[in-house]
Amino acid sequence: MDKIAQLISEFGFPVVLALGMGYFIFFVWKFVTTELKPQLGKSSVELIRLLDQIRMLDNDLIRLQQKVDTVLEYKETQEKRALESKKK
């Protein structure tokens, strides 16, 4: 703490503050580039993989719904035919 007071008295508060802010900005930049950026890259790859899986599941659901609709339509047609054959 004594060294900071000495630096302020020798160079002035704005200069010491500018140096402190420069160090802070460098520390944040270094943390972002070394820690966060690689993790974001990994997260991006995982996100793309999950989105592909969701698309595949959506396609499977669409195909399944089409099959169910076809079976229900076929069943309805068979019931109508059975009713018509009983009327005759």
Backbone as ProteinMPNN parsed JSONL, in Angstrom:
{"seq_chain_A": "MDKIAQLISEFGFPVVLALGMGYFIFFVWKFVTTELKPQLGKSSVELIRLLDQIRMLDNDLIRLQQKVDTVLEYKETQEKRALESKKK", "coords_chain_A": {"N_chain_A": [[0.832, -1.188, 0.0], [1.977, 1.136, 0.691], [3.754, 1.492, -1.379], [2.071, 2.055, -3.494], [1.049, 4.537, -2.763], [3.412, 5.972, -2.875], [3.993, 5.763, -5.612], [1.813, 7.19, -6.634], [2.299, 9.738, -5.591], [4.661, 10.277, -6.909], [4.196, 9.939, -9.74], [1.603, 10.734, -10.21], [-1.97, 10.592, -9.839], [-3.683, 10.035, -12.147], [-1.917, 8.759, -13.975], [-1.038, 6.454, -12.599], [-3.505, 5.247, -12.235], [-4.193, 4.8, -14.941], [-2.221, 2.945, -15.651], [-2.957, 0.845, -13.921], [-5.51, 0.232, -14.938], [-4.746, -0.547, -17.481], [-3.348, -2.899, -16.866], [-5.467, -4.386, -15.804], [-7.161, -4.623, -18.039], [-5.459, -6.088, -19.728], [-5.265, -8.449, -18.193], [-7.935, -9.363, -18.242], [-8.27, -9.712, -21.023], [-6.328, -11.706, -21.498], [-7.383, -13.799, -19.942], [-9.836, -14.255, -21.256], [-8.975, -15.054, -23.837], [-7.395, -17.307, -23.304], [-8.833, -18.995, -21.603], [-11.714, -18.822, -21.89], [-12.323, -18.744, -24.689], [-11.426, -21.28, -25.871], [-13.2, -23.011, -24.507], [-15.664, -22.074, -25.398], [-15.464, -22.795, -28.06], [-15.529, -25.613, -27.853], [-18.069, -25.888, -26.76], [-19.602, -24.943, -28.854], [-19.271, -26.937, -30.792], [-20.526, -29.08, -29.501], [-23.103, -28.044, -29.314], [-23.869, -27.933, -32.02], [-23.864, -30.667, -32.573], [-25.95, -31.528, -30.884], [-28.102, -30.122, -32.003], [-28.257, -31.358, -34.492], [-29.039, -33.916, -33.667], [-31.562, -33.302, -32.633], [-32.88, -32.521, -34.976], [-32.869, -34.965, -36.348], [-34.486, -36.495, -34.638], [-36.863, -35.042, -34.875], [-37.46, -35.524, -37.567], [-37.871, -38.281, -37.389], [-40.149, -38.319, -35.765], [-41.989, -37.098, -37.477], [-42.121, -38.977, -39.555], [-43.157, -41.151, -38.086], [-45.64, -40.102, -37.31], [-46.856, -39.889, -39.812], [-47.06, -42.599, -40.45], [-48.817, -43.477, -38.433], [-51.079, -41.965, -39.08], [-51.656, -43.094, -41.569], [-52.275, -45.737, -40.83], [-54.536, -45.286, -39.213], [-56.255, -44.175, -41.109], [-56.483, -46.338, -42.846], [-57.721, -48.169, -41.133], [-60.161, -46.868, -40.67], [-61.21, -46.932, -43.251], [-61.521, -49.682, -43.561], [-63.465, -50.177, -41.609], [-65.623, -48.748, -42.666], [-66.086, -50.219, -44.991], [-66.81, -52.65, -43.835], [-69.224, -51.941, -42.6], [-70.748, -51.244, -44.858], [-70.853, -53.696, -46.15], [-72.428, -55.148, -44.365], [-74.869, -53.838, -44.6], [-75.779, -54.632, -47.052]], "CA_chain_A": [[0.0, 0.0, 0.0], [2.905, 2.271, 0.771], [4.336, 1.664, -2.707], [1.062, 2.71, -4.34], [1.048, 5.954, -2.376], [4.656, 6.551, -3.39], [3.833, 5.909, -7.063], [0.858, 8.286, -6.881], [2.962, 11.017, -5.32], [5.733, 10.497, -7.874], [3.73, 10.044, -11.126], [0.272, 11.324, -10.277], [-3.059, 9.622, -9.772], [-4.155, 9.564, -13.466], [-0.943, 7.85, -14.594], [-1.107, 5.19, -11.867], [-4.799, 4.667, -12.57], [-4.111, 4.311, -16.32], [-1.429, 1.717, -15.62], [-3.793, -0.179, -13.29], [-6.549, -0.153, -15.899], [-4.068, -1.298, -18.54], [-3.101, -4.252, -16.364], [-6.767, -5.057, -15.692], [-7.601, -4.956, -19.399], [-4.601, -7.18, -20.185], [-5.644, -9.646, -17.454], [-9.22, -9.821, -18.773], [-8.026, -10.194, -22.39], [-5.607, -12.977, -21.405], [-8.329, -14.8, -19.436], [-10.805, -14.558, -22.308], [-8.353, -15.778, -24.95], [-6.818, -18.596, -22.921], [-9.779, -19.842, -20.872], [-13.089, -18.826, -22.393], [-12.421, -19.019, -26.122], [-11.42, -22.728, -26.149], [-14.425, -23.616, -23.989], [-16.749, -21.708, -26.31], [-15.308, -23.632, -29.248], [-16.034, -26.94, -27.516], [-19.518, -25.772, -26.586], [-20.184, -24.776, -30.182], [-19.292, -28.257, -31.424], [-21.567, -29.854, -28.826], [-24.397, -27.472, -29.69], [-24.164, -28.384, -33.38], [-24.2, -32.087, -32.472], [-27.282, -31.645, -30.294], [-29.084, -29.648, -32.981], [-28.409, -32.429, -35.48], [-29.844, -34.971, -33.055], [-32.944, -32.82, -32.559], [-33.433, -32.601, -36.333], [-33.13, -36.374, -36.654], [-35.66, -36.889, -33.857], [-38.021, -34.399, -35.483], [-37.772, -36.288, -38.78], [-38.438, -39.561, -36.96], [-41.518, -38.068, -35.305], [-42.82, -36.831, -38.658], [-42.359, -40.269, -40.208], [-44.033, -41.934, -37.228], [-46.98, -39.523, -37.41], [-47.393, -40.284, -41.11], [-47.435, -44.015, -40.367], [-50.016, -43.564, -37.596], [-52.188, -41.432, -39.887], [-51.973, -44.094, -42.596], [-52.946, -46.866, -40.172], [-55.881, -44.843, -38.819], [-57.048, -44.038, -42.33], [-56.762, -47.698, -43.316], [-58.693, -48.746, -40.206], [-61.443, -46.215, -40.948], [-61.685, -47.462, -44.522], [-61.963, -51.056, -43.322], [-64.717, -50.114, -40.859], [-66.683, -48.329, -43.604], [-66.366, -51.371, -45.852], [-67.531, -53.646, -43.04], [-70.593, -51.442, -42.429], [-71.414, -51.328, -46.155], [-71.131, -55.116, -46.465], [-73.519, -55.576, -43.497], [-76.101, -53.241, -45.115], [-76.198, -55.348, -48.269]], "C_chain_A": [[0.875, 1.248, 0.0], [3.517, 2.558, -0.591], [3.359, 2.371, -3.641], [1.009, 4.197, -4.033], [2.29, 6.654, -2.913], [4.557, 6.761, -4.894], [2.884, 7.059, -7.404], [1.53, 9.628, -6.643], [4.028, 11.327, -6.363], [5.205, 10.749, -9.289], [2.359, 10.695, -11.271], [-0.793, 10.235, -10.355], [-3.519, 9.14, -11.157], [-3.2, 8.568, -14.124], [-1.0, 6.485, -13.917], [-2.416, 4.486, -12.179], [-4.791, 4.105, -13.993], [-3.309, 3.014, -16.389], [-2.231, 0.568, -14.997], [-4.877, -0.67, -14.233], [-5.95, -0.94, -17.053], [-3.799, -2.729, -18.115], [-4.404, -5.039, -16.284], [-7.27, -5.5, -17.063], [-6.766, -6.11, -19.959], [-4.99, -8.488, -19.504], [-6.954, -10.22, -17.995], [-9.024, -10.387, -20.175], [-7.337, -11.554, -22.366], [-6.537, -14.09, -20.926], [-9.317, -15.214, -20.521], [-10.17, -15.399, -23.411], [-7.816, -17.14, -24.549], [-7.828, -19.536, -22.27], [-11.142, -19.947, -21.551], [-13.2, -19.245, -23.856], [-12.354, -20.513, -26.447], [-12.7, -23.422, -25.66], [-15.618, -23.283, -24.873], [-16.681, -22.517, -27.596], [-15.851, -25.029, -29.014], [-17.553, -26.926, -27.383], [-20.218, -25.648, -27.935], [-20.302, -26.112, -30.897], [-20.397, -29.106, -30.814], [-22.956, -29.354, -29.201], [-24.805, -27.92, -31.089], [-24.559, -29.856, -33.37], [-25.608, -32.282, -31.913], [-28.372, -31.18, -31.259], [-29.314, -30.692, -34.071], [-29.254, -33.568, -34.924], [-31.313, -34.564, -32.958], [-33.598, -32.889, -33.932], [-33.765, -34.04, -36.7], [-34.36, -36.871, -35.896], [-36.939, -36.288, -34.432], [-38.441, -35.139, -36.75], [-38.388, -37.637, -38.43], [-39.88, -39.392, -36.5], [-42.463, -37.81, -36.482], [-43.137, -38.138, -39.375], [-43.318, -41.139, -39.396], [-45.464, -41.416, -37.304], [-47.626, -39.889, -38.747], [-47.838, -41.743, -41.094], [-48.703, -44.183, -39.543], [-51.231, -43.064, -38.369], [-52.624, -42.445, -40.941], [-52.72, -45.272, -41.979], [-54.362, -46.478, -39.761], [-56.801, -44.697, -40.029], [-57.439, -45.413, -42.867], [-57.832, -48.364, -42.441], [-60.082, -48.162, -40.458], [-62.049, -46.739, -42.25], [-62.215, -48.884, -44.337], [-63.294, -51.076, -42.564], [-65.877, -49.689, -41.772], [-67.07, -49.49, -44.521], [-67.163, -52.439, -45.095], [-68.981, -53.231, -42.842], [-71.382, -51.556, -43.746], [-71.758, -52.792, -46.491], [-72.262, -55.648, -45.581], [-74.855, -55.043, -43.987], [-76.631, -54.013, -46.298], [-76.657, -56.681, -47.931]], "O_chain_A": [[0.547, 2.266, -0.609], [3.774, 3.713, -0.932], [3.761, 3.184, -4.474], [0.933, 5.022, -4.944], [2.219, 7.801, -3.355], [4.978, 7.798, -5.408], [3.125, 7.811, -8.349], [1.34, 10.561, -7.424], [4.278, 12.492, -6.673], [5.686, 11.65, -9.975], [2.005, 11.157, -12.356], [-0.563, 9.134, -10.855], [-3.727, 7.94, -11.332], [-3.653, 7.623, -14.769], [-1.008, 5.461, -14.6], [-2.441, 3.269, -12.366], [-5.338, 3.026, -14.222], [-3.683, 2.089, -17.11], [-2.188, -0.558, -15.494], [-5.132, -1.872, -14.313], [-6.561, -1.885, -17.551], [-3.993, -3.664, -18.892], [-4.449, -6.213, -16.65], [-7.748, -6.623, -17.222], [-7.309, -7.013, -20.596], [-5.041, -9.529, -20.158], [-7.068, -11.431, -18.184], [-9.566, -11.449, -20.484], [-7.708, -12.454, -23.119], [-6.486, -15.205, -21.446], [-9.601, -16.401, -20.682], [-10.777, -16.366, -23.871], [-7.782, -18.05, -25.378], [-7.689, -20.755, -22.376], [-11.654, -21.047, -21.759], [-14.085, -20.022, -24.214], [-13.168, -20.983, -27.242], [-13.218, -24.316, -26.33], [-16.492, -24.126, -25.075], [-17.711, -22.885, -28.16], [-16.552, -25.577, -29.865], [-18.234, -27.844, -27.84], [-21.306, -26.191, -28.127], [-21.317, -26.39, -31.535], [-21.129, -29.782, -31.538], [-23.878, -30.148, -29.384], [-25.969, -28.252, -31.317], [-25.484, -30.254, -34.078], [-26.368, -33.109, -32.415], [-29.444, -31.782, -31.323], [-30.444, -30.885, -34.52], [-30.094, -34.123, -35.633], [-32.204, -35.385, -33.176], [-34.76, -33.279, -34.038], [-34.811, -34.311, -37.291], [-35.184, -37.592, -36.459], [-37.977, -36.949, -34.471], [-39.63, -35.356, -36.984], [-39.32, -38.087, -39.097], [-40.736, -40.222, -36.807], [-43.609, -38.26, -36.472], [-44.282, -38.381, -39.757], [-44.194, -41.792, -39.963], [-46.404, -42.208, -37.355], [-48.823, -40.168, -38.798], [-48.877, -42.084, -41.661], [-49.581, -44.958, -39.922], [-52.296, -43.679, -38.316], [-53.818, -42.63, -41.176], [-53.698, -45.752, -42.552], [-55.293, -47.262, -39.944], [-57.979, -45.053, -39.974], [-58.576, -45.627, -43.288], [-58.732, -49.035, -42.947], [-61.072, -48.895, -40.458], [-63.257, -46.961, -42.335], [-63.25, -49.24, -44.902], [-64.156, -51.906, -42.852], [-66.984, -50.215, -41.657], [-68.251, -49.709, -44.789], [-68.074, -53.054, -45.65], [-69.878, -54.071, -42.906], [-72.557, -51.925, -43.733], [-72.82, -53.078, -47.044], [-72.998, -56.532, -46.019], [-75.878, -55.706, -43.818], [-77.842, -54.038, -46.518], [-77.051, -57.441, -48.816]]}, "name": "protein", "num_of_chains": 1, "seq": "MDKIAQLISEFGFPVVLALGMGYFIFFVWKFVTTELKPQLGKSSVELIRLLDQIRMLDNDLIRLQQKVDTVLEYKETQEKRALESKKK"}
